[in-house]
Amino acid sequence: MDAERLGGLPIFASLDARERETLATVLQERNMQPGQTIFSQGDKAFSCFIILAGAVEVQGNADEEGARRRHLANLEAGSLFGEVALLDGGRRSA
């Protein structure tokens, strides 16, 4: 991960250059394809994600009547997601 790129993200704006360098050593960049599932509701959490470019659609599982997956949110570049289950040790909520 490029530490300079991290400085352009609002979530890391308060970090100094040395802190961004340290953070960059533990982050992994992944390229996802359109429509690719990043994780599913109920999965065990091992990481959280920061959108560097593009967007992510968050969906919930289908309801009991078998309806289509529920649209919950659209996340854009700079957004952090997947951190709740990582922090609380629970399962993915969406």
DRENNUSE-451464 format. One record per residue: residue in three letters; x, y, z of N, C-alpha, C, CB in turn; residue number from 0. Coordinates in Angstrom, 2 decimals, decimal comma, padded with zeros to 5 digits. Atoms other than C-alpha are relative to their C-alpha. Glycine has a CB too. Example, Ala and Ser with C-alpha at 12.3 -4.5 7.8 and 13.67 -1.06 7.14 Angstrom:
BEGIN
+--------+---------+---------+---------+---------+---------+---------+---------+---------+---------+---------+---------+---------+-----+
! residu !    n.c1 !    n.c2 !    n.c3 !   ca.c1 !   ca.c2 !   ca.c3 !    c.c1 !    c.c2 !    c.c3 !   cb.c1 !   cb.c2 !   cb.c3 ! num !
+--------+---------+---------+---------+---------+---------+---------+---------+---------+---------+---------+---------+---------+-----+
!    ALA !  000,89 ! -001,19 !  000,00 !  012,30 ! -004,50 !  007,80 !  000,90 !  001,20 !  000,00 ! -000,99 !  000,03 !  001,25 !   0 !
!    SER ! -000,82 ! -001,19 ! -000,06 !  013,67 ! -001,06 !  007,14 ! -000,77 !  001,09 !  000,73 !  000,41 !  000,46 ! -001,42 !   1 !
+--------+---------+---------+---------+---------+---------+---------+---------+---------+---------+---------+---------+---------+-----+
//
This chain:
BEGIN
+--------+---------+---------+---------+---------+---------+---------+---------+---------+---------+---------+---------+---------+-----+
! residu !    n.c1 !    n.c2 !    n.c3 !   ca.c1 !   ca.c2 !   ca.c3 !    c.c1 !    c.c2 !    c.c3 !   cb.c1 !   cb.c2 !   cb.c3 ! num !
+--------+---------+---------+---------+---------+---------+---------+---------+---------+---------+---------+---------+---------+-----+
!    MET !  000,86 ! -001,17 !  000,00 !  000,00 !  000,00 !  000,00 !  000,90 !  001,23 !  000,00 ! -000,97 !  000,00 !  001,23 !   0 !
!    ASP ! -000,74 ! -001,25 !  000,12 !  001,20 !  003,50 ! -000,79 ! -000,41 !  000,97 !  001,12 ! -000,23 !  000,65 ! -001,39 !   1 !
!    ALA !  000,28 ! -000,88 ! -001,14 !  001,47 !  005,72 !  002,32 ! -000,49 !  001,37 ! -000,46 !  001,24 !  000,16 !  000,86 !   2 !
!    GLU !  000,43 ! -001,31 !  000,50 !  001,05 !  008,88 !  000,26 ! -001,48 ! -000,03 ! -000,40 !  000,86 !  000,44 ! -001,21 !   3 !
!    ARG !  001,41 !  000,16 !  000,39 ! -002,25 !  007,58 ! -001,10 ! -000,91 !  000,02 !  001,22 ! -000,20 ! -001,32 ! -000,78 !   4 !
!    LEU !  000,79 !  000,01 ! -001,24 ! -003,47 !  007,02 !  002,46 ! -000,26 !  001,42 !  000,49 !  000,72 ! -000,80 !  001,09 !   5 !
!    GLY !  000,15 ! -001,38 ! -000,44 ! -002,92 !  010,72 !  003,19 ! -001,13 !  000,72 ! -000,68 !  001,26 !  000,74 ! -000,23 !   6 !
!    GLY !  001,11 ! -000,62 !  000,72 ! -005,59 !  011,59 !  000,63 ! -001,37 ! -000,47 !  000,46 !  000,15 ! -000,28 ! -001,45 !   7 !
!    LEU !  001,27 !  000,52 ! -000,51 ! -008,26 !  009,65 !  002,51 ! -000,37 !  000,72 !  001,29 !  000,07 ! -001,52 !  000,22 !   8 !
!    PRO !  000,41 ! -000,74 ! -001,20 ! -010,27 !  011,61 !  005,10 !  000,23 ! -000,75 !  001,30 ! -001,45 !  000,36 ! -000,10 !   9 !
!    ILE ! -000,14 !  000,78 ! -001,23 ! -010,09 !  008,78 !  007,64 !  001,42 !  000,03 !  000,55 ! -000,42 ! -001,44 ! -000,25 !  10 !
!    PHE ! -001,39 ! -000,02 ! -000,42 ! -006,29 !  009,08 !  007,73 !  000,63 !  001,39 ! -000,07 !  000,80 ! -000,94 ! -000,84 !  11 !
!    ALA ! -000,51 ! -001,37 !  000,17 ! -005,96 !  012,85 !  007,28 !  000,75 !  000,51 !  001,22 ! -001,14 !  000,94 ! -000,32 !  12 !
!    SER ! -000,67 ! -000,50 ! -001,21 ! -004,88 !  013,41 !  010,89 !  001,32 ! -000,71 !  000,29 ! -000,93 ! -000,15 !  001,19 !  13 !
!    LEU ! -001,25 !  000,71 ! -000,22 ! -001,98 !  010,95 !  010,65 !  001,16 !  000,75 ! -000,63 ! -000,08 ! -001,43 ! -000,56 !  14 !
!    ASP ! -001,18 ! -000,62 !  000,62 !  001,52 !  012,30 !  010,05 !  000,64 ! -001,02 ! -000,95 !  001,03 !  000,48 !  001,10 !  15 !
!    ALA ! -000,63 !  000,84 !  001,02 !  003,80 !  010,86 !  007,35 !  000,54 ! -001,30 !  000,58 !  001,13 !  000,77 ! -000,69 !  16 !
!    ARG ! -000,56 !  001,20 ! -000,62 !  005,52 !  008,42 !  009,72 ! -001,11 ! -000,98 !  000,38 !  000,82 !  000,37 !  001,24 !  17 !
!    GLU !  001,13 !  000,86 ! -000,37 !  002,18 !  007,08 !  010,98 ! -000,61 ! -000,65 ! -001,24 ! -001,07 !  000,81 !  000,77 !  18 !
!    ARG !  000,53 !  000,58 !  001,25 !  000,92 !  006,62 !  007,40 !  000,93 ! -001,06 ! -000,55 ! -000,22 !  001,11 ! -001,05 !  19 !
!    GLU ! -000,98 !  001,00 !  000,45 !  004,14 !  004,78 !  006,51 ! -000,16 ! -001,30 !  000,79 !  001,45 !  000,54 !  000,15 !  20 !
!    THR !  000,17 !  001,18 ! -000,86 !  003,66 !  002,43 !  009,46 ! -001,28 ! -000,74 ! -000,37 ! -000,04 !  000,41 !  001,49 !  21 !
!    LEU !  001,27 !  000,61 !  000,37 !  000,02 !  001,82 !  008,56 !  000,09 ! -000,68 ! -001,36 ! -001,11 !  001,06 ! -000,03 !  22 !
!    ALA ! -000,12 !  000,56 !  001,36 !  000,90 !  001,20 !  004,91 !  000,68 ! -001,36 ! -000,01 !  000,77 !  000,97 ! -000,90 !  23 !
!    THR ! -000,70 !  001,29 ! -000,03 !  003,14 ! -001,70 !  005,92 ! -000,91 ! -001,17 !  000,37 !  001,15 !  000,06 !  000,97 !  24 !
!    VAL !  000,89 !  001,08 ! -000,41 !  000,20 ! -003,68 !  007,34 ! -001,27 ! -000,10 ! -000,85 ! -000,38 !  000,19 !  001,45 !  25 !
!    LEU !  001,18 !  000,04 !  000,86 ! -002,46 ! -002,86 !  004,73 !  000,30 ! -000,75 ! -001,28 ! -000,49 !  001,42 ! -000,32 !  26 !
!    GLN ! -000,11 !  000,70 !  001,27 ! -003,04 ! -005,00 !  001,65 ! -000,99 !  000,59 ! -000,97 ! -000,24 ! -001,52 !  000,18 !  27 !
!    GLU !  000,91 ! -000,50 !  001,03 ! -004,50 ! -003,65 ! -001,55 ! -000,56 ! -001,17 ! -000,78 !  000,72 !  001,00 ! -000,95 !  28 !
!    ARG !  000,68 !  001,04 !  000,77 ! -007,06 ! -005,84 ! -003,29 ! -000,82 !  000,66 ! -001,09 ! -000,89 ! -000,90 !  000,91 !  29 !
!    ASN !  000,82 ! -000,49 !  001,10 ! -008,67 ! -005,24 ! -006,66 ! -001,19 ! -000,93 ! -000,15 !  000,82 !  000,10 ! -001,33 !  30 !
!    MET !  001,22 !  000,79 !  000,10 ! -012,26 ! -006,39 ! -006,89 ! -000,64 !  000,24 ! -001,37 ! -000,99 !  000,35 !  001,15 !  31 !
!    GLN !  000,71 ! -000,11 !  001,27 ! -014,32 ! -007,02 ! -010,02 ! -001,43 !  000,46 !  000,26 !  000,00 ! -001,35 ! -000,76 !  32 !
!    PRO !  001,40 ! -000,41 ! -000,17 ! -017,76 ! -005,44 ! -010,54 ! -000,88 ! -001,22 !  000,28 ! -000,51 !  000,75 ! -001,27 !  33 !
!    GLY !  000,90 !  001,08 ! -000,36 ! -020,38 ! -007,61 ! -008,87 !  000,60 ! -001,06 !  000,90 ! -000,50 ! -000,65 ! -001,22 !  34 !
!    GLN ! -000,67 !  000,98 ! -000,85 ! -017,82 ! -009,58 ! -006,86 ! -000,39 !  000,19 !  001,46 !  001,53 !  000,10 ! -000,16 !  35 !
!    THR !  000,34 ! -000,06 ! -001,42 ! -018,83 ! -010,42 ! -003,28 !  001,28 !  000,12 !  000,81 ! -000,81 ! -001,25 !  000,42 !  36 !
!    ILE ! -001,17 ! -000,21 ! -000,86 ! -016,34 ! -009,13 ! -000,72 ! -000,13 ! -000,87 !  001,24 !  000,14 !  001,50 !  000,39 !  37 !
!    PHE !  000,33 !  000,92 ! -001,08 ! -017,95 ! -010,92 !  002,24 ! -001,51 ! -000,07 !  000,08 !  000,64 !  000,45 !  001,36 !  38 !
!    SER !  001,45 !  000,22 ! -000,12 ! -021,39 ! -012,20 !  003,17 ! -000,44 !  000,14 !  001,45 ! -000,39 ! -001,38 ! -000,53 !  39 !
!    GLN !  000,60 ! -000,11 ! -001,32 ! -023,70 ! -011,61 !  006,09 !  000,20 ! -001,32 !  000,74 ! -001,51 !  000,35 ! -000,09 !  40 !
!    GLY ! -000,23 !  001,18 ! -000,81 ! -022,81 ! -014,03 !  008,89 !  001,42 ! -000,53 ! -000,05 ! -000,91 ! -001,06 ! -000,43 !  41 !
!    ASP ! -001,40 !  000,44 !  000,07 ! -019,17 ! -014,51 !  007,82 !  000,76 !  000,47 !  001,23 !  000,68 !  000,54 ! -001,27 !  42 !
!    LYS ! -000,91 ! -000,42 ! -001,06 ! -016,47 ! -014,37 !  010,48 !  000,90 !  001,11 ! -000,57 !  000,86 ! -001,21 !  000,53 !  43 !
!    ALA ! -000,79 ! -001,15 !  000,46 ! -014,48 ! -011,11 !  010,27 !  001,48 ! -000,21 !  000,28 ! -000,48 !  001,28 !  000,68 !  44 !
!    PHE ! -001,46 !  000,05 ! -000,14 ! -010,74 ! -011,11 !  009,65 !  000,63 !  001,32 ! -000,41 !  000,57 ! -001,14 ! -000,84 !  45 !
!    SER ! -000,55 ! -001,27 !  000,49 ! -010,35 ! -007,63 !  008,18 ! -001,13 !  001,00 ! -000,21 !  000,79 ! -000,21 ! -001,31 !  46 !
!    CYS !  000,94 ! -001,03 !  000,43 ! -012,03 ! -004,35 !  007,34 !  000,53 !  000,56 ! -001,31 ! -000,18 !  001,13 !  001,09 !  47 !
!    PHE ! -000,33 ! -000,46 !  001,34 ! -011,94 ! -002,48 !  004,05 ! -000,13 !  001,50 ! -000,12 ! -000,88 ! -000,69 ! -001,02 !  48 !
!    ILE !  000,05 ! -001,41 !  000,34 ! -011,27 !  001,02 !  002,76 ! -000,10 !  000,07 ! -001,52 !  001,27 !  000,78 !  000,55 !  49 !
!    ILE !  000,17 ! -000,12 !  001,44 ! -012,52 !  001,93 ! -000,69 !  000,93 !  001,09 ! -000,51 ! -001,49 !  000,33 ! -000,37 !  50 !
!    LEU ! -000,94 ! -000,96 !  000,58 ! -009,70 !  003,60 ! -002,63 ! -000,55 !  000,61 ! -001,28 !  001,34 ! -000,68 ! -000,28 !  51 !
!    ALA !  000,60 ! -000,48 !  001,25 ! -011,58 !  003,91 ! -005,92 ! -001,24 ! -000,84 ! -000,27 !  001,02 ! -000,09 ! -001,20 !  52 !
!    GLY !  001,23 !  000,71 !  000,31 ! -015,01 !  002,96 ! -007,17 ! -001,02 !  000,11 !  001,11 !  000,30 ! -001,45 ! -000,28 !  53 !
!    ALA !  001,08 ! -000,01 ! -000,98 ! -017,99 !  002,09 ! -005,01 ! -000,35 ! -001,44 !  000,38 ! -001,25 !  000,74 ! -000,56 !  54 !
!    VAL !  000,45 !  001,31 ! -000,49 ! -019,47 ! -000,80 ! -003,01 ! -001,48 !  000,12 !  000,35 !  000,83 ! -000,46 !  001,25 !  55 !
!    GLU !  001,40 !  000,08 ! -000,39 ! -023,12 ! -001,75 ! -002,72 ! -000,11 ! -000,98 !  001,15 ! -000,91 ! -000,43 ! -001,20 !  56 !
!    VAL !  000,20 !  000,86 ! -001,17 ! -024,04 ! -003,17 !  000,69 ! -001,41 ! -000,58 ! -000,09 !  000,21 !  000,80 !  001,35 !  57 !
!    GLN !  001,28 !  000,69 !  000,07 ! -026,80 ! -005,77 !  000,64 ! -000,16 ! -000,88 !  001,23 ! -000,12 ! -000,83 ! -001,29 !  58 !
!    GLY !  000,32 !  000,94 ! -001,08 ! -028,53 ! -007,78 !  003,36 ! -000,59 ! -001,27 ! -000,59 ! -000,98 !  000,64 !  001,02 !  59 !
!    ASN !  000,59 !  001,26 !  000,46 ! -029,75 ! -011,35 !  003,11 ! -001,46 !  000,18 ! -000,36 !  000,14 ! -001,09 !  001,08 !  60 !
!    ALA !  001,40 ! -000,01 !  000,38 ! -033,12 ! -012,05 !  001,55 ! -000,87 ! -000,22 !  001,24 ! -000,29 ! -001,08 ! -001,06 !  61 !
!    ASP !  000,90 !  000,20 ! -001,14 ! -036,11 ! -011,94 !  003,89 ! -000,58 ! -001,42 ! -000,02 ! -001,14 !  001,04 ! -000,03 !  62 !
!    GLU !  000,54 !  001,36 ! -000,15 ! -038,04 ! -015,05 !  005,03 ! -000,87 ! -000,43 ! -001,18 ! -000,81 ! -000,09 !  001,27 !  63 !
!    GLU !  000,86 !  000,34 !  001,13 ! -040,39 ! -014,85 !  002,05 !  000,81 ! -000,29 ! -001,26 ! -000,98 !  001,14 ! -000,27 !  64 !
!    GLY ! -000,83 !  000,32 !  001,15 ! -037,42 ! -015,40 ! -000,27 !  000,17 !  001,15 ! -000,96 ! -000,57 ! -001,16 ! -000,73 !  65 !
!    ALA ! -000,17 ! -001,16 !  000,89 ! -037,39 ! -011,88 ! -001,67 !  001,49 !  000,18 ! -000,31 ! -000,58 !  001,29 !  000,65 !  66 !
!    ARG ! -001,39 ! -000,28 !  000,38 ! -034,25 ! -010,61 ! -003,36 !  000,77 !  000,61 !  001,16 !  000,05 !  000,94 ! -001,23 !  67 !
!    ARG ! -000,85 ! -000,63 ! -001,03 ! -031,33 ! -009,39 ! -001,30 ! -000,41 !  001,46 !  000,16 !  001,51 ! -000,11 ! -000,38 !  68 !
!    ARG !  000,41 ! -001,38 ! -000,29 ! -032,08 ! -006,06 !  000,37 !  001,17 !  000,96 ! -000,21 ! -000,53 !  000,11 !  001,44 !  69 !
!    HIS ! -001,00 ! -001,06 !  000,16 ! -030,17 ! -002,96 ! -000,70 !  000,05 !  000,80 !  001,28 ! -000,32 !  000,92 ! -001,24 !  70 !
!    LEU ! -000,15 ! -000,73 ! -001,26 ! -028,76 ! -001,28 !  002,42 !  000,72 !  001,33 ! -000,18 !  000,74 ! -000,84 !  000,99 !  71 !
!    ALA ! -000,78 ! -001,24 !  000,14 ! -026,26 !  001,33 !  001,24 !  000,90 ! -000,07 ! -001,22 !  000,83 !  000,26 !  001,25 !  72 !
!    ASN ! -001,06 ! -000,13 !  000,99 ! -023,89 !  002,56 ! -001,42 !  001,14 !  000,75 !  000,67 ! -000,49 !  000,75 ! -001,30 !  73 !
!    LEU ! -001,17 ! -000,62 ! -000,60 ! -020,37 !  003,37 ! -000,22 !  000,94 !  000,45 ! -001,10 !  000,72 ! -000,99 !  000,97 !  74 !
!    GLU ! -000,88 ! -000,58 !  001,03 ! -017,92 !  005,54 ! -002,15 !  001,44 !  000,02 !  000,47 ! -000,45 !  001,42 ! -000,36 !  75 !
!    ALA ! -001,43 ! -000,09 ! -000,30 ! -014,16 !  006,06 ! -002,27 !  000,22 !  000,78 !  001,29 !  000,77 !  000,66 ! -001,17 !  76 !
!    GLY ! -000,29 ! -000,61 ! -001,29 ! -012,77 !  006,95 !  001,15 ! -000,77 ! -000,64 !  001,14 ! -000,31 !  001,45 ! -000,05 !  77 !
!    SER !  000,82 !  000,64 ! -001,05 ! -015,35 !  004,85 !  003,02 !  000,73 ! -001,19 !  000,61 ! -001,35 ! -000,45 ! -000,58 !  78 !
!    LEU ! -000,48 !  001,16 ! -000,74 ! -014,33 !  002,33 !  005,67 ! -001,22 ! -000,87 !  000,28 !  000,74 !  000,42 !  001,34 !  79 !
!    PHE !  001,12 !  000,89 ! -000,32 ! -016,54 ! -000,74 !  006,07 !  000,52 ! -001,35 !  000,47 ! -000,94 ! -000,17 ! -001,22 !  80 !
!    GLY ! -000,35 !  001,31 ! -000,50 ! -016,53 ! -004,13 !  007,74 !  000,70 !  000,03 !  001,33 !  000,84 ! -000,71 ! -000,97 !  81 !
!    GLU ! -000,75 ! -000,14 ! -001,24 ! -014,97 ! -002,79 !  010,93 ! -000,78 ! -000,44 !  001,23 !  000,43 !  001,42 !  000,16 !  82 !
!    VAL !  000,78 !  000,30 ! -001,21 ! -017,85 ! -003,51 !  013,33 !  000,24 ! -001,44 !  000,46 ! -001,51 !  000,23 ! -000,27 !  83 !
!    ALA ! -000,21 !  001,39 ! -000,38 ! -017,56 ! -007,30 !  013,28 !  001,45 ! -000,26 !  000,38 ! -000,41 ! -000,93 ! -001,15 !  84 !
!    LEU ! -001,42 !  000,14 ! -000,34 ! -013,79 ! -006,98 !  013,39 !  000,25 !  000,47 !  001,42 !  000,88 !  000,79 ! -000,99 !  85 !
!    LEU ! -000,21 ! -000,58 ! -001,34 ! -013,96 ! -004,83 !  016,52 ! -000,73 ! -000,75 !  001,09 ! -000,44 !  001,45 !  000,00 !  86 !
!    ASP !  000,77 !  000,65 ! -001,06 ! -016,70 ! -006,66 !  018,40 !  000,13 ! -001,53 !  000,01 ! -001,45 !  000,38 ! -000,14 !  87 !
!    GLY ! -000,22 !  001,42 !  000,04 ! -015,63 ! -010,17 !  017,41 ! -001,20 ! -000,80 ! -000,46 !  000,41 ! -000,47 !  001,32 !  88 !
!    GLY !  001,21 !  000,67 !  000,45 ! -019,07 ! -010,97 !  016,04 !  000,10 ! -000,41 ! -001,47 ! -001,21 !  000,90 !  000,20 !  89 !
!    ARG !  000,11 !  000,37 !  001,41 ! -020,20 ! -012,05 !  012,59 ! -000,38 !  001,22 ! -000,82 ! -001,03 ! -001,13 ! -000,21 !  90 !
!    ARG !  000,36 ! -001,10 !  000,90 ! -020,70 ! -009,82 !  009,57 ! -001,50 !  000,25 !  000,05 !  000,46 ! -000,32 ! -001,45 !  91 !
!    SER !  001,42 ! -000,33 ! -000,13 ! -024,02 ! -007,99 !  009,89 ! -000,67 !  000,21 ! -001,35 ! -000,17 !  001,25 !  000,84 !  92 !
!    ALA !  000,57 ! -000,17 !  001,36 ! -024,50 ! -007,40 !  006,14 !  001,04 ! -000,42 ! -001,01 ! -000,45 !  001,49 ! -000,25 !  93 !
+--------+---------+---------+---------+---------+---------+---------+---------+---------+---------+---------+---------+---------+-----+
//
